[in-house]
């Protein structure tokens, strides 16, 4: 039972980290897009 809870907790932390980093990247990209719109399209491709 404890192992399952630990796995679930790790999964939650991991998914939170992923969503957090994606959100952060999106914020940076939107700030970057305002400065340089041409490079943003290149970012989408990669």
BELQUI-V334666 format. One record per residue. N is the residue number from 1. RES is the residue in one small letter. SS is DSSP state (@ for helix, = for strand, . for the rest). PHI is phi in degrees with one decimal (* if undefined). PSI is psi as a letter, one per 30 degrees, with the letter a starting at -180 (* if undefined). Layout:
n = (N:N)
res = (RES:RES)
ss = (SS:SS)
phi = (PHI:PHI)
psi = (PSI:PSI)
This chain:
n = (1:2:3:4:5:6:7:8:9:10:11:12:13:14:15:16:17:18:19:20:21:22:23:24:25:26:27:28:29:30:31:32:33:34:35:36:37:38:39:40:41:42:43:44:45:46)
res = (x:x:x:x:x:x:x:x:x:x:x:x:x:x:x:x:x:x:x:x:x:x:x:x:x:x:x:x:x:x:x:x:x:x:x:x:x:x:x:x:x:x:x:x:x:x)
ss = (.:@:@:@:@:@:@:@:@:@:@:@:@:@:@:@:@:@:@:@:@:@:@:@:@:@:@:@:@:@:@:@:@:@:@:.:@:@:@:@:@:@:@:@:@:.)
phi = (*:-64.8:-61.7:-63.6:-63.0:-63.3:-60.0:-62.8:-64.3:-62.0:-62.7:-63.2:-62.4:-65.1:-65.4:-64.2:-61.6:-62.4:-63.4:-64.6:-66.7:-63.6:-61.4:-63.4:-61.7:-64.0:-63.4:-64.1:-65.0:-67.9:-67.7:-70.0:-62.7:-62.7:-81.2:-133.2:-79.0:-69.1:-71.3:-62.7:-65.4:-67.9:-62.4:-65.5:-63.1:-96.4)
psi = (e:e:e:e:e:e:e:e:e:e:e:e:e:e:e:e:e:e:e:e:e:e:e:e:e:e:e:e:e:e:e:e:e:e:e:j:f:e:f:e:e:e:e:e:e:*)
